[in-house]
Amino acid sequence: MLIARVIGNVVATQKNQRYEGSRIMLCRQITPEGEDMEYTCLALDSVDSGEGDIVLIAQEGWSASTAATGKPGAAIDSAIVGVVDRVDLTA
């Protein structure tokens, strides 16, 4: 699982039936302090996130496909599974 910022929305006029109704978001991984990192990925949105939101991304196939489509077995590497309200680094 990683923390990322949604930086865009990908529009696909045709996609697999399993993904109908799902939005595909372009996300950039960030540090816990909010600094951008190099890694960028596409993730299916399962929580109605939007551009600029800080999100949690599941990157394990079974979890990602189940979270994003409600069905296991879809070919999904990444799914947005939460919108982060804040990161508290004090312990």
N, C-alpha and C positions, 0 to 999 in steps of 0.2 A: 504494500500500500504506500502511496506517496501523496504529498501535498503539492498542489499545482494551482495556477491561476488560469482561468478561462480567457483565452485571447481571441477567440473567434468562433464562428459557426460555419460548418461545412454543409453546403447544400448539394444533395445528390438527387437528380431527377428520377433515377431508377436505382433501386436497391433490392436486395434479397427480401422476400416476404417476411422473414423473421424480424426484420428491422423496421417494418412499416410503423409509422407513428413515433419512431425514436429519433431524437435529434443527435447529430454527431458534432461534438465540440472539439475545437483545437485548443490544446492545453499546454502550458509550459510549466515544468517542475520548478518549484521555488524552495528555498531553505526555510527552516522554521522562523527565521527572522524576516522573511518576505523577499529575499533577494532572488532575482531570476537566475536559473541554472541553464545549462546548455540543452538539456533534454526536452524535446517537444513531442507530443503524441496526440493521436485522435482517440477520443473516448465517447462511448454512447452515454447519453445523459439519462439517468433514472430518477433524478430529483428536481427537475425543472430549474437547473442552474442557468446563469446568464453571463454574458461577457463581463469580465472584471471580478467575478466571484472567485473566492479562494475555495477550493474543493478537495475532497478526498477521492483518490482514484484507486480502485482495486485492479490489480494487474495479474490476476491468476485466472486462466480461462474459465474454469467452472464457476467461480464466484462472479466473475465479470458478466458472463452470459446470463446467469440466473438473476442477478441484480438488474440488469438492463432490460431483459425481455420477459422475465418471469418463467423462462423455460431453460432448463439445462441443455447444454450441447451446442448452442449457437457458436459460431466461430468469431468470438470477440476476445481481444487481448486486454482491453481496458474499458472500465465503466466508472462513471462518476457516481459515487454512492453516498456522498454527503456534502453539504455546504458548511464550511468552517466559519463560525462566528468570531472566534479569536483563538490565538495560540498563546498560552501562558507558559513562559520559560522559567519562572521563578519556582524554586523548590524548597 
